[in-house]
Amino acid sequence: MKGSTPIVGLTAYTAPMAKAMDGAVDFILVGDSLAMTIYGETSTVGIDLDTMIRHGKAVARACRHACVVVDLPFGSYQKSPEQAFESAARVLMESGCDAVKIEGGREMAETIRFLSERGVPVMGHIGLTPQSINTLGGFKIQGKNKAVADALVDSARAVDQAGCFAVVIEGVMETVARDMHEALSVPSIGIGASVDCDGQILVTDDLIGMFDEFLPKFVKQYTQVLPLIKQAIDTYAKEVRNREFPGSEHTY
Ligand code: KIV
């Protein structure tokens, strides 16, 4: 699709959500963002491999069309290429997904090569890499100074040459994101990057207004489901307390 049709990606963590978007998007990411959106954590650092596999399995089971990518979580691949292969093999074999995503630039190139040469399709993820917020100093836009900008473009080249089939570029100044996109021979997938990327991805909970802890500038809320959910729950609670529910139509 690179160079012809923009590629559409979204996150999903459950079978119903995957079913709702399968056919409408090109790929579904079972992102480790579920640590925050589903499990209420303040970062993505605390989620483990078993949890990612469980959610990956639910999503893969519900999909007929979309390519399903599962995030390798923090601590499951950084130690060595061999550790990464063991984690990735478990994800592919146990979840039934199509590919894994790993965060990191040039420092992860050797691991990406090790995996892709051994039958593991790898999506890269560079720029603002949320698993590294403890060294990045928080969720900060990347590429504001020349040294970092140059390192990001260098990383784009490195993960591309190492064998990634696509690369997510997250939270990067637009001009730098464009340079990173230009450096890639494989599809660039932007999130807070540039409209020039070959595709875009958003966290679905952000897009539908389900996650309201904070809203990065790069998120466009296409709807707001949280107020609808709260309204339905308030009405249900009121009707139970008034003995209006269950009505005769809901009773055997
Ligand atoms: O975990 C996630 O949802 C992601 C996207 C933000 C790209 O990595």
Residues whose N, C-alpha, C, O or C-beta is under 5 A from the ligand:
A	BS01	KIV	T11 G31 D32 S33 V168 V203
